[in-house]
Structures are given as structure tokens and as C-alpha cells.
Amino acid sequence: MMGAAYQWQQKFCSNAEFVMKTDDDTIVDLPRLEFWIDKKFKYDIAQIPNKAAFFGMRLENLPPIRDLGHKWYVSYEHFPGKVFPNYMQGASYFGNGKAIKLIMQHTKEAIGFNMDDILFTGTLAEIANVSRIDYAWIHFRGGNDVSFPEI
């Protein structure tokens, strides 16, 4: 899914400064996101030699699930390693246009499988030397319950 989205982005809006991936049940405060892009994330990118980065909740040192009956099963054929490369948690993350361009240049170097967040922001980001910056509990609060008062 993300491969098609990134391919579309590269074809039709390749000069987009940032690209966000978010689940349909995720709330994004756009004015706040814009504020932090301008006040923090652009600064972070300027410090990276190749100027390519993903931002979000970075997951680290997680092993693939090898239980055949599990929803997130990963075969040795699709990922032979013992631990996934660090990758962005899939509920919400974004990358700058340079990061997307770099990972898309390396798609033929990785075996595709059903966990696109690991594939694109882990395996391909590592191959393409794209930084993955962890702002998990500062700007990306995955799993927090948002309750609204009854009307």
C-alpha cells in the first residue's frame, strides 16, 4: 500500500516538502504539526548530512513473529534476520520528500512483505541511509485514549 502511495507522490507531487502516513483512526492536529515542522523538524533535518529523515515513534530491536498462525507472521524468506531494522510505528509518521525519493530508489533491493512500515521506514530507510527520528512521546502519542464528553 505505501509503495503505491509513495510512487504516486513521486510522480505527481515530487516536490512536496513532507509526506505523512497516518491511519484512518488517527487524529492529526495540523496547525500544531505545522508549528513543529517549522520550529523543530526542519532544524533536525538540517543537522543530517544527506537531509533525509522520517519522524514518528521509532520502534527498536523488535524480532519478527515466526508463529505461522499469527496475524503479523513473517517468514524467513521475507525477512531472514533475527531483529527488524529500527522503523517507524505505523499509526502516524512522516518523512521529508528527500527521504521518500531515496527509499523509492532502492525498492528493488528488498523483498516486499505485508508489513510496509517495516519495509519502507526500516529496511529501505536503512539501505538508503535515511534517518529515523524518534519523537514518540513528545509529538506522536500512539495509543493514547482521547475521550470526548457526551453531548
C-alpha positions in Angstrom: 0.0 0.0 0.0 2.7 2.6 1.0 4.7 1.6 -2.1 1.9 2.7 -4.3 1.3 5.9 -2.3 5.0 6.8 -2.4 5.2 6.0 -6.1 2.1 8.3 -6.7 3.7 11.0 -4.6 7.0 10.8 -6.6 5.1 11.0 -9.9 2.5 13.7 -9.2 3.9 15.8 -6.3 7.6 15.0 -6.1 8.4 18.5 -4.7 6.2 18.1 -1.7 8.3 19.1 1.3 6.8 16.5 3.6 4.7 13.3 3.2 2.6 12.0 6.1 1.3 8.5 6.5 -1.5 8.1 9.1 -4.1 5.5 9.9 -7.8 6.4 9.4 -8.4 6.3 13.2 -5.6 8.8 14.0 -6.2 12.4 14.9 -3.7 14.9 13.5 -3.6 18.5 14.8 -2.5 20.2 11.6 -1.7 23.7 13.0 0.4 22.0 15.7 2.1 19.8 13.2 3.0 22.8 11.0 4.3 24.6 14.1 6.7 21.8 15.0 7.8 21.3 11.4 8.8 24.9 11.3 10.2 25.1 14.9 11.9 21.7 15.3 11.8 19.2 12.4 13.4 21.4 9.8 16.2 22.1 12.2 16.7 18.4 12.8 16.8 17.8 9.0 19.5 20.5 8.6 21.7 18.6 11.0 21.6 15.3 8.9 24.3 15.1 6.3 22.0 13.8 3.5 19.0 15.8 4.7 16.6 12.8 4.6 14.5 11.7 7.6 11.4 10.1 9.0 9.8 11.4 12.1 7.5 9.5 14.5 7.6 6.8 17.1 10.7 4.7 16.3 10.4 1.0 17.2 13.7 -0.6 18.0 15.2 -4.1 18.3 11.9 -6.0 17.6 12.1 -9.6 16.4 9.9 -10.9 13.6 6.9 -13.1 14.7 7.5 -16.6 13.3 4.3 -18.2 14.5 2.5 -19.3 11.3 -1.0 -18.6 12.7 -0.2 -15.1 14.0 -1.6 -12.0 12.2 1.9 -10.5 11.9 3.7 -13.7 10.9 6.9 -13.1 8.8 8.6 -15.9 7.0 12.3 -16.4 6.9 12.1 -16.0 3.2 10.6 -12.5 3.5 12.9 -11.4 6.4 15.7 -13.8 7.3 17.1 -11.6 10.1 16.6 -12.0 13.9 15.7 -8.4 14.5 14.0 -5.8 12.3 15.9 -2.6 11.5 14.6 0.3 13.6 11.4 1.5 11.9 8.5 4.0 12.5 5.4 2.8 14.2 2.6 2.8 11.6 -0.2 4.8 13.1 1.3 8.1 12.1 4.7 9.1 10.8 6.0 11.4 8.2 9.1 11.9 6.1 10.6 14.7 4.1 10.5 14.5 0.3 14.1 13.6 0.1 13.6 10.5 2.4 10.8 9.3 0.1 12.8 9.8 -3.0 15.8 7.9 -1.5 13.8 4.9 -0.3 12.0 4.6 -3.6 15.3 4.4 -5.4 16.1 1.2 -3.5 12.8 -0.7 -3.7 14.3 -3.4 -6.0 16.9 -4.2 -3.3 14.4 -5.5 -0.7 11.9 -8.3 -0.7 8.4 -7.0 -0.2 6.2 -8.3 2.5 2.9 -7.4 4.3 4.4 -5.0 6.9 5.0 -1.9 4.9 6.1 0.3 7.8 9.0 -2.1 8.4 9.8 -2.4 4.8 9.8 1.3 3.9 10.8 3.0 7.1 13.1 0.2 8.3 14.7 -2.0 5.7 14.6 0.5 2.8 15.4 3.5 5.0 18.5 1.6 6.3 19.6 0.8 2.8 19.1 4.4 1.7 20.7 5.9 4.8 17.5 7.7 5.8 17.5 8.8 9.5 14.6 7.8 11.7 14.0 10.3 14.4 12.1 9.3 17.5 9.6 11.8 18.9 7.3 9.1 20.3 6.0 10.7 23.5 6.7 14.3 22.5 4.8 14.7 19.3 3.5 11.2 18.4 1.4 9.8 21.2 0.4 6.5 19.8 -2.1 4.5 21.8 -3.4 7.4 23.9 -7.1 7.4 24.6 -8.9 10.5 23.6 -12.3 10.8 25.4 -14.9 13.3 24.4 -17.8 14.4 26.8 -21.2 13.1 25.8 -23.5 15.6 24.2 
